[in-house]
Amino acid sequence: MKVKIIGLDGKEGNEVNLPRQFSEAFRPDLIKKAVLVIQSHNIQKTGVNPKAGMRSSSYLSKRRRRYRGTYGPGRSRSPRKILSARGLHIYYVGAFAPNTVGGRVSHPSKATKDWTLDINVKERRKAIRSAIAATMDQKIVKKRGHRCPSIVLDNKIEDLAKTKDVERVLKAAGFNQELERVAVKKIRAGKGKNRGRPYRKKKGPLVVVSKVCPLVKATQNMQGFDICTVKDLNVELLAPGTDAGRVTIWSDKALEIMEKDNLFY
């Protein structure tokens, strides 16, 4: 498959052959599996205190003929907690058991639970190749909601150090509608507004470069954009939310490294 390199002025240049990674068959099942594996490793482990609902400074016996016990007066055997006592006059309430007010949880969440998922190495590599190939399929890209196809830019874009220069190059390359789409943000419905995530933002283009360069800083302030080096690519960047076909801006040099180092094989 051949594509034309687009210069910084938006004009088409020489043709290049895409690496063989772009000829992989589309496998949405593998892509979804690989993304869920990555997300499972980012789950923060949570759990209640193992002694929650069981912390009391006094002990009340339920055994026969035990001083200050609950045995004999015709009460249920539900565990109880002493609130006050004067001789044999004891004031206590039901506690500790899951069916009592303030008692422990019957099956609490435990911080020791392991949420991580696994995937075979060959499956993971095949999923990355499939997601890479999907970025050049215009039908899949359009179905995901993007308004322009993926392109290959001249590697001179990696030297841009200002956000306004990057926006100028993208507009010249035909990304006007995509930039307008990404700039829209909506107020989230629900309680998430009170939990530090009041806005819903759209995922925009992914920029793939050959190395750490000034372009990394220049795109940090662009809403919806992500940037990474070609060796750090993963399925979640290429298919956010398990949906493949993210519009991607490939650097010419990044494709050379992918082919030379035979990445993801």
KELUMBA-616226 format. One line per 10 residues: number of its first residue (from 1); for each residue y, z, x of C-alpha. Coordinates in nm, 4 decimals. Each point is the difference from the previous one (the first is absolute). Layout:
BEGIN
NUM = Y:Z:X ~ ...
//
This chain:
BEGIN
1 = 0.0000:0.0000:0.0000 ~ 0.3373:-0.1057:0.1367 ~ 0.3426:0.1478:-0.0746 ~ 0.3470:-0.0770:0.1253 ~ 0.1994:0.2520:0.2017 ~ 0.3364:0.0794:-0.1574 ~ 0.2920:0.0591:0.2329 ~ 0.2771:0.2567:-0.0321 ~ 0.2180:-0.2648:-0.1661 ~ -0.2576:-0.0549:-0.2758
11 = -0.1081:-0.3438:0.1202 ~ -0.3626:-0.0966:0.0492 ~ -0.1248:-0.0545:0.3526 ~ -0.3335:-0.0728:0.1636 ~ -0.3333:0.0346:-0.1731 ~ -0.2538:0.2582:0.1128 ~ -0.3605:0.0623:-0.0884 ~ -0.0624:0.3357:-0.1618 ~ -0.2647:0.2165:0.1697 ~ -0.3491:0.0035:-0.1479
21 = 0.0703:0.3395:-0.1574 ~ 0.1940:-0.1869:-0.2695 ~ -0.3085:-0.1959:-0.1093 ~ -0.1865:0.3084:-0.1254 ~ -0.1218:-0.0013:-0.3612 ~ 0.1905:0.2111:-0.2516 ~ -0.1885:0.3253:-0.0665 ~ 0.2057:0.2294:-0.2275 ~ -0.2909:0.2455:-0.0259 ~ -0.0078:0.0605:0.3758
31 = 0.3795:0.0183:0.0169 ~ 0.0096:0.2669:-0.2694 ~ -0.2740:0.1993:0.1711 ~ 0.1777:-0.0083:0.3375 ~ 0.3348:0.1063:-0.1510 ~ -0.1573:0.2947:-0.1817 ~ -0.1617:0.1121:0.3262 ~ 0.3397:0.0044:0.1731 ~ 0.1597:0.1877:-0.2897 ~ -0.2808:0.2573:-0.0025
41 = 0.0848:0.0991:0.3576 ~ 0.3568:0.0798:-0.1077 ~ -0.0948:0.2440:-0.2759 ~ 0.1395:0.3457:0.0666 ~ -0.2698:0.2611:-0.0494 ~ 0.0864:0.2643:-0.2571 ~ -0.1763:0.3034:-0.1452 ~ 0.0621:0.3393:-0.1525 ~ -0.0267:0.3240:0.1926 ~ -0.3697:0.1038:0.0023
51 = 0.1031:0.3547:-0.0978 ~ 0.2385:-0.1047:-0.2786 ~ -0.0602:0.2083:-0.3124 ~ -0.2203:0.2420:0.1968 ~ 0.2635:0.1992:0.1866 ~ 0.0128:0.3582:-0.1270 ~ 0.0713:0.3303:0.1723 ~ -0.2535:0.1962:-0.2086 ~ -0.3630:-0.0387:-0.0962 ~ -0.1549:0.0806:-0.3375
61 = -0.3748:0.0573:-0.0145 ~ -0.2284:-0.1185:-0.2807 ~ -0.3039:0.2069:0.1050 ~ -0.1633:0.2799:-0.2017 ~ 0.1293:0.3568:0.0553 ~ 0.2567:-0.1218:0.2516 ~ 0.3237:0.1982:-0.0132 ~ 0.2835:-0.2014:-0.1546 ~ -0.2201:-0.2860:-0.1063 ~ -0.0127:-0.2271:-0.3027
71 = -0.3641:0.0716:-0.0861 ~ -0.0775:0.1917:-0.3216 ~ 0.3082:-0.0079:-0.2256 ~ -0.1228:-0.3150:-0.1728 ~ 0.2226:-0.2457:0.1854 ~ -0.1009:-0.3433:0.1152 ~ -0.1123:-0.0483:0.3584 ~ 0.2983:-0.2189:0.0801 ~ 0.1466:0.0961:0.3393 ~ 0.3167:0.2064:-0.0224
81 = 0.2930:0.0972:0.2145 ~ 0.1532:0.3507:0.0010 ~ 0.3695:0.0079:-0.0771 ~ 0.0374:0.3785:-0.0141 ~ -0.2331:0.3033:-0.0035 ~ 0.0334:0.3745:-0.0603 ~ -0.3359:0.1711:0.0238 ~ -0.2313:-0.1757:-0.2430 ~ 0.2893:-0.1507:-0.1918 ~ 0.0012:-0.3493:0.1470
91 = 0.2095:-0.2906:-0.1121 ~ -0.1528:-0.3285:0.1059 ~ -0.0001:-0.3642:-0.1042 ~ -0.2515:-0.2789:0.0283 ~ 0.0383:-0.1885:0.3267 ~ -0.1776:-0.2018:0.2712 ~ -0.2213:-0.2003:-0.2380 ~ 0.1076:-0.3583:-0.0901 ~ 0.0155:0.0910:-0.3728 ~ 0.2627:0.2714:0.0536
101 = 0.3763:-0.0173:0.0263 ~ 0.0987:-0.0276:0.3657 ~ -0.3600:-0.0450:0.1114 ~ -0.1298:-0.2413:0.2585 ~ -0.0574:-0.3700:-0.0638 ~ -0.3622:-0.0772:-0.0793 ~ -0.0257:-0.3102:0.2205 ~ 0.3086:-0.0035:0.2240 ~ 0.1139:-0.2863:0.2176 ~ -0.1009:0.0595:0.3612
111 = 0.1902:-0.1076:0.3095 ~ -0.3311:-0.0537:0.1761 ~ -0.0841:-0.3027:-0.2157 ~ -0.0140:-0.3222:0.2013 ~ 0.1737:-0.2877:-0.1801 ~ -0.0343:-0.2633:0.2721 ~ -0.1942:-0.3186:-0.0672 ~ -0.1813:-0.2213:0.2497 ~ -0.0328:-0.3736:0.0451 ~ -0.2097:-0.2119:0.2321
121 = 0.1806:-0.1560:0.2962 ~ -0.1004:-0.3548:-0.0977 ~ 0.1130:0.0587:-0.3574 ~ 0.3363:0.1320:0.1176 ~ 0.0596:-0.2952:0.2291 ~ -0.1024:-0.2478:-0.2669 ~ 0.2368:0.1708:-0.2461 ~ 0.2920:-0.0355:0.2441 ~ -0.0780:-0.3671:0.0585 ~ -0.0240:-0.0594:-0.3729
131 = 0.3360:0.1714:-0.0591 ~ 0.1553:-0.2060:0.2821 ~ -0.1260:-0.3226:-0.1565 ~ 0.1312:0.1061:-0.3423 ~ 0.3562:0.0182:0.1358 ~ -0.0005:-0.3794:0.0414 ~ -0.1456:-0.0729:-0.3442 ~ 0.3012:-0.0793:-0.2189 ~ -0.1883:0.0623:-0.3257 ~ -0.0977:0.3524:0.1042
141 = 0.3493:0.0722:0.1360 ~ 0.1649:-0.1220:-0.3202 ~ -0.2443:0.1976:-0.2167 ~ 0.1037:0.3168:0.1836 ~ 0.3591:-0.0548:-0.1129 ~ 0.1655:-0.1390:0.3135 ~ 0.2476:-0.2842:-0.0376 ~ -0.0526:-0.1829:0.3268 ~ -0.2959:-0.0943:0.2207 ~ -0.0923:0.1518:0.3350
151 = 0.1487:-0.1722:0.3046 ~ -0.0274:-0.0199:0.3782 ~ 0.3303:0.0612:0.1797 ~ 0.1029:-0.0801:0.3540 ~ -0.0628:0.2934:0.2342 ~ 0.3748:0.0169:0.0709 ~ 0.0275:0.2105:-0.3158 ~ -0.1500:0.2910:0.1942 ~ 0.3222:0.0215:0.2045 ~ 0.2232:0.0618:-0.3023
161 = 0.1423:0.3521:0.0122 ~ 0.2214:0.0112:-0.3117 ~ -0.1008:0.0133:-0.3646 ~ 0.2675:-0.2490:-0.1093 ~ -0.1380:-0.2572:0.2455 ~ -0.3515:0.0464:-0.1378 ~ 0.1261:-0.0453:-0.3570 ~ 0.1859:-0.3134:0.1019 ~ -0.3141:-0.1518:0.1536 ~ -0.2127:0.0884:-0.3044
171 = 0.2511:-0.1541:-0.2398 ~ 0.0022:-0.3158:0.2095 ~ -0.3810:-0.0048:-0.0184 ~ 0.0045:0.0158:-0.3835 ~ -0.0465:0.3722:-0.0651 ~ 0.3044:0.0381:-0.2287 ~ -0.1954:0.0729:-0.3181 ~ -0.2400:0.2321:0.1827 ~ 0.2876:0.2054:0.1410 ~ 0.1488:0.0295:-0.3494
181 = -0.3341:0.1102:-0.1433 ~ -0.0516:0.2687:0.2647 ~ 0.3539:0.1379:-0.0366 ~ -0.0710:0.1158:-0.3580 ~ -0.1104:0.3612:-0.0414 ~ -0.0742:0.1801:-0.3270 ~ 0.0096:0.3641:-0.0998 ~ -0.3535:0.1320:-0.0186 ~ -0.1350:0.1179:-0.3355 ~ -0.1395:0.3509:-0.0101
191 = 0.0244:0.3126:0.2093 ~ -0.0023:-0.1899:0.3278 ~ 0.3791:-0.0116:-0.0301 ~ 0.0040:0.3725:0.0725 ~ -0.2476:-0.0209:0.2868 ~ 0.1886:-0.1997:0.2590 ~ -0.0948:-0.3482:-0.1189 ~ 0.2545:-0.0930:-0.2686 ~ -0.0108:-0.3768:0.0605 ~ -0.2658:-0.2686:-0.0173
201 = 0.0497:-0.2690:0.2631 ~ -0.1721:-0.3340:0.0377 ~ -0.2037:-0.1031:0.3019 ~ 0.1631:-0.2833:0.1869 ~ -0.0970:-0.2139:0.2982 ~ -0.2093:0.1180:0.2920 ~ 0.1293:-0.1069:0.3424 ~ -0.2632:-0.0401:0.2726 ~ 0.1257:-0.0156:0.3593 ~ -0.1713:-0.0291:0.3365
211 = 0.1324:0.3239:0.1539 ~ 0.2478:0.2824:-0.0499 ~ 0.3370:-0.1756:0.0009 ~ 0.3609:0.0398:-0.1262 ~ -0.1043:-0.1507:-0.3351 ~ -0.1937:0.3195:-0.0776 ~ 0.3227:0.2005:-0.0208 ~ 0.1891:-0.2793:-0.1743 ~ -0.2404:-0.0033:-0.2975 ~ -0.0347:0.3775:-0.0409
221 = 0.2957:0.0125:-0.2378 ~ -0.1183:-0.2897:-0.2195 ~ -0.1428:0.1209:-0.3293 ~ -0.3596:-0.1040:-0.0682 ~ -0.0575:-0.1414:0.3489 ~ -0.2738:0.1067:0.2397 ~ -0.0393:-0.1078:0.3608 ~ -0.2867:0.0431:0.2445 ~ -0.1476:-0.1571:0.3088 ~ -0.2902:-0.2381:-0.0429
231 = -0.2413:0.2407:0.1707 ~ 0.0936:0.2801:-0.2426 ~ -0.0692:-0.1988:-0.3168 ~ -0.2072:0.1705:-0.2677 ~ -0.1127:-0.0871:-0.3507 ~ 0.2402:0.2372:-0.1749 ~ 0.3024:-0.1763:0.1521 ~ -0.1358:-0.3428:-0.0953 ~ -0.1123:0.1087:-0.3486 ~ 0.2029:0.2968:-0.1288
241 = -0.1629:0.1635:-0.2995 ~ -0.3203:-0.2012:0.0677 ~ 0.1777:-0.3184:-0.1203 ~ -0.0290:-0.2758:0.2600 ~ 0.2504:-0.2793:0.0490 ~ 0.3033:0.1785:0.1413 ~ 0.2624:-0.2464:0.1216 ~ -0.0036:0.0207:0.3792 ~ 0.2349:-0.1225:0.2707 ~ -0.2035:-0.0831:0.3082
251 = 0.1523:-0.0314:0.3428 ~ -0.1186:-0.3037:0.1946 ~ -0.0878:0.2221:0.2961 ~ -0.1998:0.2361:-0.2246 ~ -0.2279:-0.2850:-0.1071 ~ -0.0539:-0.0935:0.3660 ~ -0.1096:0.3563:0.0799 ~ -0.2304:0.0071:-0.3015 ~ -0.1723:-0.3185:0.1142 ~ -0.0055:0.0858:0.3689
261 = -0.1406:0.3528:-0.0396 ~ -0.2287:-0.1016:-0.2876 ~ 0.1223:0.2930:-0.2067 ~ -0.1981:0.1401:-0.2957 ~ -0.3292:-0.1589:0.1057
//
